[in-house]
Amino acid sequence: MIPQQASVLFKSNYTSNNQVIINQGGTSSGKTFSILQVLFCIACQNERLVITIAGQDIPNLKAGALRDALSIYYSWPELQALVKSYNKTDRIFEFHNGTIIEFKSYDNAQDAKSGKRDYLFVNEANGVAYDVYTELALRTREKIFIDYNPNNAFWVHDSLMGRPGVQVIISDHRHNPFLSAQTKEKIEALKLEDEEQWRVYARGLTGKITGLIFNNWFVCETIPEDAKLIAAGLDFGFTNDQTGFVLVYRQNGELWIDEIIYETGLTNTDISAALIDKGIRKSIDIIADSAEPKSIEELTRLGWKITGAKKGADSVNSSIDILKRYRLNITRRSVNLRNELARYKWRTDRGGRTLNEPVDSWNHLIDPIRYVALNKLRTTNKSKRTSWLAKAPQPPKGGVDYWAVVGDWKY
């Protein structure tokens, strides 16, 4: 059984005779979607297999691979007929032929020693530790699929590429025939902002992304019960840009941030309904993009306590400076915010010199945090900065480009 709609990446992965198939790709290349299509086909055609899809953590899987898997499942009637059940709690597809597809994360190498499988898919592998991968790979009988965005070289480049039985497929958004022209244009426009990000996200080439703006953020499990809500931040989007909504708390001189909304296509009425559905009270302060006075007024009329951010001539850098005074604790479920923080960087000129201006991308959740900083944290005294000793993880060293041919595209 083959899907009616499939890209060249599906064929490249489906027909590969290698034991390890590495999919290095730019944003929106369709690599994750294609690998999942391959695994669904394998599951339908073979009895009593165990197929494991492993990710950094469950929130990442839910926001990425699992969401894509459900999209494939609900749009493919022939597949639905062959699936016996889907267990939402355990994230397991069970097929009538006895095969299962499970979505899992592993805390450490010891945890990864439990269970064996026939096929393994390591999703967003640069978020998975090498010792975890090693234990999973040792317990996989048939094939291993790997995908990631190549922000920097990591263990895939150091320990897998170049070995016998390992295939590397490099792809980018041009390999995805189902992507809108507007989205493709937006990805290509990165070249005007930052050459290195364009190489990574528009061409899928191994990068050396430097100059990240925030290195003072850390992952937390939950918001402390005694943390005080400062305000919510809201950035408006619609067709190609996500609407971003976050809650910003403070406790013991640190900020605690929780992602609530990250979605395209929302009208102001939709935003109001989504906030109500997520249990957000209308009495809380919301700081929004002041460049959208009409949207602010519409939400005010819907009963929300919302004001515009106090922007000035240098408000972007000013708000960044404010946020750098704090340790930023980001909830684990805030997957999109964590992805933005890992990409948000200073612009560089053609000579590679850093400019005092952020790249205007990957900021639909960062901007709402800045709005809260502008309106609610301006009076913070610099002498009261939090003292914290832990350092943010540094990206791995490296940056070797690996060249490949996929379909008609040559690099």
PENORKA-V105392 format. One record per pair of residues at least 6 apart in sequence whose C-alpha atoms are under 8 Angstrom apart, sorted by sequence separation. I is the first residue (numbers start at 0). J is the second residue. If there is no record, write none. Layout:
[[I:J] [I:J]]
This chain:
[[24:30] [42:48] [54:60] [60:66] [72:78] [73:79] [85:91] [86:92] [93:99] [105:111] [121:127] [159:165] [160:166] [172:178] [190:196] [198:204] [199:205] [235:241] [236:242] [248:254] [249:255] [289:295] [299:305] [347:353] [348:354] [403:409] [404:410] [53:60] [72:79] [85:92] [92:99] [93:100] [136:143] [160:167] [189:196] [190:197] [198:205] [199:206] [235:242] [236:243] [247:254] [248:255] [298:305] [329:336] [346:353] [347:354] [403:410] [12:20] [22:30] [42:50] [84:92] [85:93] [91:99] [92:100] [189:197] [198:206] [234:242] [235:243] [247:255] [248:256] [287:295] [329:337] [345:353] [346:354] [402:410] [83:92] [84:93] [91:100] [92:101] [188:197] [233:242] [234:243] [247:256] [345:354] [346:355] [82:92] [83:93] [84:94] [91:101] [173:183] [187:197] [196:206] [233:243] [234:244] [246:256] [247:257] [295:305] [345:355] [346:356] [82:93] [83:94] [90:101] [91:102] [121:132] [172:183] [186:197] [195:206] [232:243] [233:244] [245:256] [246:257] [295:306] [345:356] [346:357] [38:50] [82:94] [83:95] [89:101] [90:102] [189:201] [195:207] [196:208] [232:244] [233:245] [245:257] [246:258] [295:307] [345:357] [346:358] [81:94] [82:95] [89:102] [90:103] [195:208] [231:244] [232:245] [245:258] [246:259] [260:273] [344:357] [345:358] [81:95] [186:200] [187:201] [231:245] [232:246] [244:258] [245:259] [343:357] [344:358] [81:96] [186:201] [231:246] [232:247] [243:258] [244:259] [245:260] [292:307] [343:358] [119:135] [230:246] [231:247] [243:259] [244:260] [119:136] [229:246] [230:247] [243:260] [244:261] [289:306] [290:307] [343:360] [228:246] [229:247] [230:248] [242:260] [243:261] [259:277] [285:303] [287:305] [289:307] [343:361] [228:247] [229:248] [242:261] [243:262] [285:304] [286:305] [287:306] [288:307] [289:308] [342:361] [343:362] [111:131] [115:135] [119:139] [228:248] [229:249] [241:261] [242:262] [283:303] [284:304] [285:305] [286:306] [287:307] [288:308] [289:309] [8:29] [12:33] [107:128] [111:132] [118:139] [124:145] [227:248] [228:249] [241:262] [242:263] [281:302] [282:303] [283:304] [284:305] [285:306] [286:307] [287:308] [289:310] [340:361] [8:30] [12:34] [108:130] [109:131] [112:134] [116:138] [117:139] [118:140] [121:143] [123:145] [124:146] [125:147] [226:248] [227:249] [241:263] [281:303] [282:304] [284:306] [286:308] [339:361] [6:29] [107:130] [108:131] [111:134] [112:135] [115:138] [116:139] [117:140] [118:141] [119:142] [120:143] [121:144] [122:145] [123:146] [124:147] [125:148] [226:249] [227:250] [240:263] [241:264] [242:265] [281:304] [338:361] [339:362] [9:33] [13:37] [107:131] [108:132] [111:135] [114:138] [115:139] [116:140] [117:141] [118:142] [119:143] [120:144] [121:145] [122:146] [123:147] [226:250] [239:263] [8:33] [9:34] [12:37] [117:142] [118:143] [119:144] [120:145] [121:146] [122:147] [123:148] [129:154] [225:250] [238:263] [239:264] [339:364] [340:365] [8:34] [105:131] [108:134] [112:138] [222:248] [237:263] [238:264] [339:365] [6:33] [9:36] [223:250] [236:263] [237:264] [267:294] [271:298] [5:33] [9:37] [125:153] [236:264] [237:265] [336:364] [35:64] [125:154] [171:200] [172:201] [226:255] [236:265] [237:266] [335:364] [336:365] [171:201] [172:202] [267:297] [268:298] [271:301] [171:202] [267:298] [32:64] [35:67] [170:202] [171:203] [31:64] [35:68] [170:203] [222:255] [2:36] [169:203] [222:256] [32:67] [36:71] [43:78] [169:204] [222:257] [31:67] [32:68] [65:102] [43:81] [1:40] [39:78] [316:355] [0:40] [316:356] [60:102] [0:43] [0:44] [57:103] [56:103] [57:104] [322:369] [50:98] [52:100] [54:102] [56:104] [47:96] [48:97] [49:98] [50:99] [51:100] [52:101] [53:102] [54:103] [55:104] [56:105] [150:199] [46:96] [47:97] [48:98] [49:99] [50:100] [51:101] [52:102] [53:103] [54:104] [55:105] [149:199] [319:369] [322:372] [43:94] [45:96] [46:97] [47:98] [48:99] [49:100] [50:101] [51:102] [52:103] [53:104] [54:105] [148:199] [318:369] [321:372] [42:94] [46:98] [47:99] [49:101] [51:103] [53:105] [148:200] [231:283] [233:285] [235:287] [318:370] [43:96] [45:98] [152:205] [230:283] [231:284] [232:285] [233:286] [234:287] [235:288] [149:203] [151:205] [152:206] [230:284] [231:285] [232:286] [233:287] [234:288] [315:369] [318:372] [43:98] [148:203] [149:204] [150:205] [151:206] [152:207] [229:284] [230:285] [231:286] [232:287] [233:288] [318:373] [321:376] [42:98] [149:205] [150:206] [151:207] [230:286] [235:291] [317:373] [321:377] [42:99] [149:206] [150:207] [151:208] [182:239] [324:381] [42:100] [64:122] [150:208] [181:239] [314:373] [325:384] [326:385] [324:384] [325:385] [309:370] [324:385] [326:387] [60:122] [308:370] [308:371] [310:373] [309:373] [51:116] [308:373] [309:374] [49:115] [50:116] [53:119] [308:374] [49:116] [50:117] [51:118] [52:119] [53:120] [54:121] [55:122] [48:116] [49:117] [50:118] [51:119] [52:120] [53:121] [54:122] [55:123] [48:117] [49:118] [50:119] [51:120] [52:121] [53:122] [54:123] [55:124] [48:118] [50:120] [52:122] [54:124] [55:126] [254:325] [256:327] [54:126] [55:127] [253:325] [254:326] [255:327] [256:328] [257:329] [258:330] [2:75] [54:127] [252:325] [253:326] [254:327] [255:328] [256:329] [257:330] [253:327] [254:328] [255:329] [256:330] [258:332] [259:333] [261:335] [253:328] [255:330] [257:332] [258:333] [257:333] [258:334] [258:335] [258:336] [288:367] [287:367] [286:367] [288:370] [287:370] [286:370] [286:371] [286:374] [31:122] [261:363] [261:364] [258:364] [215:323] [222:330] [217:326] [219:328] [221:330] [34:144] [213:323] [215:325] [216:326] [217:327] [218:328] [219:329] [220:330] [221:331] [215:326] [216:327] [217:328] [218:329] [219:330] [220:331] [215:327] [216:328] [217:329] [218:330] [219:331] [220:332] [216:329] [218:331] [31:146] [30:146] [245:364] [243:363] [244:364] [242:363] [243:364] [247:368] [20:142] [22:144] [24:146] [26:148] [241:363] [245:367] [18:141] [19:142] [20:143] [21:144] [22:145] [23:146] [24:147] [25:148] [240:363] [244:367] [245:368] [18:142] [19:143] [20:144] [21:145] [22:146] [23:147] [24:148] [25:149] [243:367] [247:371] [17:142] [18:143] [19:144] [20:145] [21:146] [22:147] [23:148] [24:149] [19:145] [23:149] [213:340] [234:363] [211:341] [213:343] [234:364] [211:342] [212:343] [213:344] [211:343] [212:344] [234:366] [252:384] [253:385] [211:344] [212:345] [234:367] [252:385] [210:344] [211:345] [232:366] [233:367] [209:344] [210:345] [232:367] [231:367] [232:368] [231:368] [232:369] [233:370] [232:370] [232:371] [30:170] [231:371] [230:371] [28:170] [229:371] [28:171] [29:172] [210:353] [21:165] [23:167] [24:168] [27:171] [28:172] [19:164] [20:165] [21:166] [22:167] [23:168] [24:169] [25:170] [26:171] [27:172] [28:173] [29:174] [212:357] [230:375] [18:164] [19:165] [20:166] [21:167] [22:168] [23:169] [24:170] [25:171] [26:172] [28:174] [29:175] [229:375] [17:164] [18:165] [19:166] [20:167] [21:168] [22:169] [23:170] [24:171] [25:172] [28:175] [17:165] [20:168] [22:170] [27:175] [17:166] [27:178] [193:346] [192:346] [193:347] [192:347] [193:348] [11:168] [26:186] [8:170] [193:358] [8:174] [192:358] [7:174] [192:359] [6:174] [6:175] [6:176] [25:199] [26:200] [217:391] [24:199] [25:200] [26:201] [215:390] [216:391] [24:200] [25:201] [214:390] [215:391] [25:202] [26:203] [214:391] [24:202] [25:203] [214:392] [24:203] [25:204] [23:203] [24:204] [23:204] [207:397] [207:398] [206:398] [205:398] [205:399] [206:400] [205:400] [204:400] [205:401] [204:401] [204:402] [174:406] [169:402] [169:403] [168:403] [169:404] [170:405] [167:403] [168:404] [169:405] [168:405] [153:395] [151:394] [152:395] [153:396] [156:399] [151:395] [152:396] [153:397] [151:396] [152:397] [151:397] [152:398] [151:398] [152:399] [62:334] [58:331] [59:332] [58:332] [58:333] [59:334] [58:334] [11:405] [8:405] [7:405] [7:406]]
